[in-house]
């Protein structure tokens, strides 16, 4: 299955939220994949928090990478 969305980050919830907010601030709507939330909604519990994946449309990849790199440098 081909997609036009590319994963730009995998990491903890707090950093993912910072990246997502910063992307929204510059007009990029990211897609966040959270396995914990999906499992919870399906009635399963995951005792160990998993990582979140952030995806952006391929046309916004370069701008999004700049945001991710800036946040990684802040940490």
SVG drawing of the C-alpha trace seen along z (x, -y; Angstrom):
<svg xmlns="http://www.w3.org/2000/svg" viewBox="-13 -29 34 35">
<polyline fill="none" stroke="black" stroke-width="0.4" points="0.0,0.0 1.5,-3.3 0.9,-6.4 1.7,-10.1 2.5,-10.4 6.0,-9.9 7.1,-9.2 9.2,-12.0 9.5,-11.2 9.0,-8.3 9.3,-9.2 7.7,-9.8 4.3,-11.6 5.6,-14.9 8.1,-15.4 5.6,-14.3 3.1,-16.9 5.7,-19.6 6.5,-18.7 2.8,-18.4 2.1,-21.8 5.1,-23.5 4.0,-21.9 0.5,-23.2 1.9,-26.7 3.4,-26.7 0.4,-25.3 1.3,-21.6 -1.3,-19.1 0.5,-16.1 -0.9,-12.6 0.0,-11.1 -0.2,-7.3 -0.6,-6.3 -0.8,-2.5 -1.6,-3.0 -4.7,-5.0 -5.9,-2.5 -5.4,0.4 -7.3,-1.4 -10.2,-2.2 -10.4,1.4 -10.5,2.5 -6.9,3.6 -4.4,2.2 -0.8,1.7 1.2,1.5 4.3,0.1 3.7,-3.2 4.6,-2.9 6.1,-5.5 4.1,-7.8 4.8,-8.1 4.3,-11.5 3.6,-11.5 3.4,-14.5 2.4,-14.8 5.4,-14.3 5.0,-17.9 5.6,-19.3 8.5,-17.0 11.4,-19.4 9.6,-22.1 8.6,-19.4 12.1,-18.0 13.4,-21.4 10.9,-21.6 11.9,-18.1 15.6,-18.9 15.1,-22.2 13.2,-20.4 15.7,-17.7 18.4,-20.3 16.5,-21.9 16.3,-18.7"/>
</svg>
